[in-house]
Amino acid sequence: MTVKTLLLAGGALLVSASAASASGFQVNLGGQKNIGMGGVGVGLSLDQAAMFYNPGALAMVRENGVQVGVNAAIARVSYSSQYGGDQTGIDHKVVTPFNFYAGFGPKEGKFKAGIAVYTPYGSTLKYNDNWDGRYALTEITLQSIYVQPTASFAITPTLSVGAGLTILAYGNVNLQKDLPLPTGNGHITLDGKAKTQFGYNVGIFFKPTDKLSAGVSYRSRINAEVESGDVTYSGLPTGASAATVNRGFTANKFSATLPLPAVASVGVGITPTDKLTIGLDASLTFWSAYRSLDFAFSGNNGNGTTDGLVGGNTTSSSKRYYQDALAFRVGGQYKVSDKLAVRAGASYDFTAVKDGYVGPETPDADRVILTAGLSYQVTEHLGVDASFLFEDFLKRTQTQAQLLDNGTTDRVAGTYKTQVYVPGIGLHYKF
Amino acid sequence: MNLLINRTTPALALLGLGLAGCQPDIDAPTASTGSANFSSYVAVGNSLTSGYSDGGLYNEAQSASYPALLAQQFAKTGKGPANFVQPSFSAAKKDGSGYIKLLLVNGALTPVQPTPPPSTTNPNGNSYLGEAVAFTGNKLAGSGQDELEAYSGNQPDNLGVPGISVLSADKTASSTGVAAIDAATRGAAAAYGIINPFYQRLLPAADRGTKDYVTYIGQKSATFFTCWMGNNDVLTYATNGAVVDAANPFSGLTDTTSFGKGYRNIVATISKNGTVGGVCANIPNVTGIPYFNTVTVAAVAAAFKAQNAASPGVFISVAGTTPVRLATSADLLTLTAQAYIAATGAGSTPTNPLPSKYVLDAAEVTTVINRTNQLNAIIAKTARQNKVALADMNTFFNTISQSGFVTSTVNNSATFASGNLFSLDGVHPTPRGYAVVANEFIRVINDFYRASVPTVNPNNYRGAVFPQ
């Protein structure tokens, strides 16, 4: 299967997750089996999804196979403003992060090669109309698809290495917010596609005994660069105030860069019996690369305040100053029979966003994640994998005083509370 | 692969939605009154308290007066006033004294003052811009000002009277030591009900011309009050370029002795000698308002230079030994100077200087600021003596004029019209500005009375109205 046909397949989907399953807007939904086990996988060689979690483990995956998984992420964000009153939420958009893997190699050989397609970063949120933060954000769609040709080599029977070329094959950003015009509310939409960019995903896998395995992996940062994205407006005045107000909104193109940060992970796998597999992972996402979100416009835009009017500036810069975020994961798989395996797991993800920097596009917070899953082998070759993930963000409050202290008053004070539900299902075919 | 996705996605989504049926709940913080008693709230003050905006008192802006907003927020504790009455105009005359609008004049957005219909003496009248004004056609006996439709209800809870000063509120206040001045000023304060149309309309006919404001507010029995008085004891003088109107005894800078006497009297009256809780607000530095910072010397000088390259600057007429001099950036021009300069070309030559009433020169600025500070010291001490909170609006407004004020990501500033906070008269807040003021009051009240009254969302209130 070529990259092009893979992309066509992916293009049929709404690809992204509602800030699902890892810090910031990272999405840690690499494979259905792994999702059921709390997202572990760096120290395991379960299936072809090793290409995502640890390319080094691919050579240790016994069978060749093709597998696909799809998830339906449903986020529930509640927001309560600093002024009290009714809490607002978001419209319930279902987004479908997916993963696809095909891995091949000679039987009993030392090599294995494959291709992976997955969605490592994304966010889709649409806030209720007239919510307090409407002038910061009303709607965001951030999508990315990585395509990753991968090769893995077993140097010794206990040690293997692997590397993949990560290609940001598809990236899209759509940001919308209301404009507080003196004539009433307007609306602005920024929409752009990211240029194709390249990175890498490498890993080492070590399996000294049948009972123990370990791995490290590193996926590099890719900058999603949008050039010549479209800027569109609605609600600008057309009559008496048009000349005064609209000169602030002459831009029709924008460019911006969003880092999709690097991730370093270590993991351990323990197999005390033939039936039981336990995985432990720790990963660090280098979110500190995300320092500010800067836009350059082809004309006037941004929050120029020199004459007190909105607009009227060709650039805008919004502080992020994210911090590197750790995550700890644990999960297990128990083979009930030759056909049935059940899984459970949990993880704790630390937030990438510091106090006073929480913005509506990623209402991030420390998260507790609980997962469950099962696989059923229908035939010798074909199996079904199901997973369910529940994610509970700790309640997070920031005050206007914190925003003022940090110079981050381009977002709102208030309290966010988010829960995410991600059922998923996959098929695997091994031979 | 597509097949799998197409078949399973709806089922997955359905499963997820079923499981995700409930929105996570955030418990709202509980509102409480602390040691304050909001069951009967009364607001004492001037135009700022009345909800005056855009150069007039009219129902729409009045509905967003800070006392109305405070009463609304007090009610959220469950122990607020049962109702809070504002002296509105009747629906047919909802635009009260009329208000300035931003209109397109010669291709530029310009604030336009409502004026009577065209007549032989006033050929350019604009028929009050079509507003439903409440003028009766009569003139007040004490001042010749236009009479407004009388307020017919019982004594309201918002007792704000546009134009009133401490000196004009208390018929015993004036204590300059000059008997003739004191007699005249005290007499005018007693007769204030036939001088000021906004006060006259509140008073029953029998009280007009005899009952001073202190006596009037003493009729209320509040359990909580706000008092924001004293602004006009410096503002009237300042906005007229520090030129005293000989016919108006309240047009000067009020001296500290008279102010102290009147202010103590007002607070003692409304607080029942310190037994009723409340807040006293002090006087913001009037030189920070758009009225003095919109028409700048630099901008006028640049306009003159564009017409005549040899123009040396802006000539102003000032008090002192050199009656005409070139203005510097330390001299403040009034908002009203713009139209006057445009009509007369004043200021372009030494023989046609900008009259003093359009200029608050550097020396006058110092005088006004010093007096403001003196009066604020009296306000702070009086609040302390009556055991009530002090809202330091001077510091608050200084912060706004220097750094602006962000409300839920919206940048507001002291910029004229487009800054959202100040209305088209350049002096009084917009509804957004009043919401911000109400929140500052609430912050002070919560702090002093250990209460937790929720604040209002200022973005729900408009700034200056721009035509579409």
HADDOCK unambig.tbl for C-alpha pairs under 7 A between the chains (distance, minus, plus):
assign (segid A and resid 9 and name CA) (segid B and resid 2 and name CA) 6.40 0.50 0.50
assign (segid A and resid 68 and name CA) (segid B and resid 1 and name CA) 6.92 0.50 0.50
assign (segid A and resid 70 and name CA) (segid B and resid 5 and name CA) 6.67 0.50 0.50
assign (segid A and resid 72 and name CA) (segid B and resid 9 and name CA) 6.83 0.50 0.50
assign (segid A and resid 72 and name CA) (segid B and resid 12 and name CA) 5.91 0.50 0.50
assign (segid A and resid 72 and name CA) (segid B and resid 13 and name CA) 5.58 0.50 0.50
assign (segid A and resid 72 and name CA) (segid B and resid 16 and name CA) 6.99 0.50 0.50
assign (segid A and resid 74 and name CA) (segid B and resid 16 and name CA) 6.51 0.50 0.50
assign (segid A and resid 76 and name CA) (segid B and resid 23 and name CA) 5.87 0.50 0.50
assign (segid A and resid 76 and name CA) (segid B and resid 24 and name CA) 6.93 0.50 0.50
assign (segid A and resid 78 and name CA) (segid B and resid 23 and name CA) 6.82 0.50 0.50
assign (segid A and resid 78 and name CA) (segid B and resid 24 and name CA) 6.16 0.50 0.50
assign (segid A and resid 78 and name CA) (segid B and resid 25 and name CA) 6.96 0.50 0.50
assign (segid A and resid 80 and name CA) (segid B and resid 26 and name CA) 6.78 0.50 0.50
assign (segid A and resid 83 and name CA) (segid B and resid 454 and name CA) 5.99 0.50 0.50
assign (segid A and resid 83 and name CA) (segid B and resid 455 and name CA) 5.29 0.50 0.50
assign (segid A and resid 83 and name CA) (segid B and resid 456 and name CA) 5.78 0.50 0.50
assign (segid A and resid 83 and name CA) (segid B and resid 457 and name CA) 5.83 0.50 0.50
assign (segid A and resid 84 and name CA) (segid B and resid 28 and name CA) 6.18 0.50 0.50
assign (segid A and resid 84 and name CA) (segid B and resid 454 and name CA) 6.61 0.50 0.50
assign (segid A and resid 94 and name CA) (segid B and resid 13 and name CA) 6.65 0.50 0.50
assign (segid A and resid 132 and name CA) (segid B and resid 408 and name CA) 6.64 0.50 0.50
assign (segid A and resid 133 and name CA) (segid B and resid 408 and name CA) 6.34 0.50 0.50
assign (segid A and resid 135 and name CA) (segid B and resid 409 and name CA) 6.34 0.50 0.50
assign (segid A and resid 135 and name CA) (segid B and resid 410 and name CA) 6.96 0.50 0.50
assign (segid A and resid 136 and name CA) (segid B and resid 409 and name CA) 6.42 0.50 0.50
assign (segid A and resid 180 and name CA) (segid B and resid 410 and name CA) 6.96 0.50 0.50
assign (segid A and resid 182 and name CA) (segid B and resid 418 and name CA) 6.75 0.50 0.50
assign (segid A and resid 182 and name CA) (segid B and resid 463 and name CA) 6.91 0.50 0.50
assign (segid A and resid 182 and name CA) (segid B and resid 464 and name CA) 6.99 0.50 0.50
assign (segid A and resid 182 and name CA) (segid B and resid 465 and name CA) 6.56 0.50 0.50
assign (segid A and resid 182 and name CA) (segid B and resid 466 and name CA) 5.74 0.50 0.50
assign (segid A and resid 183 and name CA) (segid B and resid 465 and name CA) 6.66 0.50 0.50
assign (segid A and resid 183 and name CA) (segid B and resid 466 and name CA) 5.06 0.50 0.50
assign (segid A and resid 183 and name CA) (segid B and resid 467 and name CA) 6.31 0.50 0.50
assign (segid A and resid 183 and name CA) (segid B and resid 468 and name CA) 5.70 0.50 0.50
assign (segid A and resid 237 and name CA) (segid B and resid 468 and name CA) 5.11 0.50 0.50
assign (segid A and resid 238 and name CA) (segid B and resid 468 and name CA) 6.40 0.50 0.50
assign (segid A and resid 239 and name CA) (segid B and resid 468 and name CA) 5.27 0.50 0.50
assign (segid A and resid 240 and name CA) (segid B and resid 104 and name CA) 5.85 0.50 0.50
assign (segid A and resid 240 and name CA) (segid B and resid 467 and name CA) 5.91 0.50 0.50
assign (segid A and resid 240 and name CA) (segid B and resid 468 and name CA) 5.87 0.50 0.50
assign (segid A and resid 241 and name CA) (segid B and resid 466 and name CA) 6.51 0.50 0.50
assign (segid A and resid 241 and name CA) (segid B and resid 467 and name CA) 5.84 0.50 0.50
assign (segid A and resid 241 and name CA) (segid B and resid 468 and name CA) 5.71 0.50 0.50
assign (segid A and resid 308 and name CA) (segid B and resid 413 and name CA) 6.60 0.50 0.50
assign (segid A and resid 308 and name CA) (segid B and resid 415 and name CA) 5.95 0.50 0.50
assign (segid A and resid 308 and name CA) (segid B and resid 418 and name CA) 5.34 0.50 0.50
assign (segid A and resid 308 and name CA) (segid B and resid 419 and name CA) 4.96 0.50 0.50
assign (segid A and resid 309 and name CA) (segid B and resid 418 and name CA) 5.65 0.50 0.50
assign (segid A and resid 409 and name CA) (segid B and resid 406 and name CA) 6.82 0.50 0.50
assign (segid A and resid 409 and name CA) (segid B and resid 409 and name CA) 5.48 0.50 0.50
assign (segid A and resid 410 and name CA) (segid B and resid 409 and name CA) 4.58 0.50 0.50
assign (segid A and resid 411 and name CA) (segid B and resid 408 and name CA) 6.84 0.50 0.50
assign (segid A and resid 411 and name CA) (segid B and resid 409 and name CA) 5.48 0.50 0.50
assign (segid A and resid 412 and name CA) (segid B and resid 408 and name CA) 4.98 0.50 0.50
assign (segid A and resid 412 and name CA) (segid B and resid 409 and name CA) 6.05 0.50 0.50
assign (segid A and resid 413 and name CA) (segid B and resid 408 and name CA) 6.95 0.50 0.50
assign (segid A and resid 417 and name CA) (segid B and resid 24 and name CA) 6.55 0.50 0.50
assign (segid A and resid 418 and name CA) (segid B and resid 24 and name CA) 6.76 0.50 0.50
assign (segid A and resid 419 and name CA) (segid B and resid 24 and name CA) 6.87 0.50 0.50
assign (segid A and resid 421 and name CA) (segid B and resid 16 and name CA) 6.13 0.50 0.50
assign (segid A and resid 421 and name CA) (segid B and resid 20 and name CA) 6.37 0.50 0.50
assign (segid A and resid 422 and name CA) (segid B and resid 16 and name CA) 6.57 0.50 0.50
assign (segid A and resid 423 and name CA) (segid B and resid 12 and name CA) 6.05 0.50 0.50
assign (segid A and resid 423 and name CA) (segid B and resid 16 and name CA) 6.01 0.50 0.50
assign (segid A and resid 424 and name CA) (segid B and resid 12 and name CA) 6.68 0.50 0.50
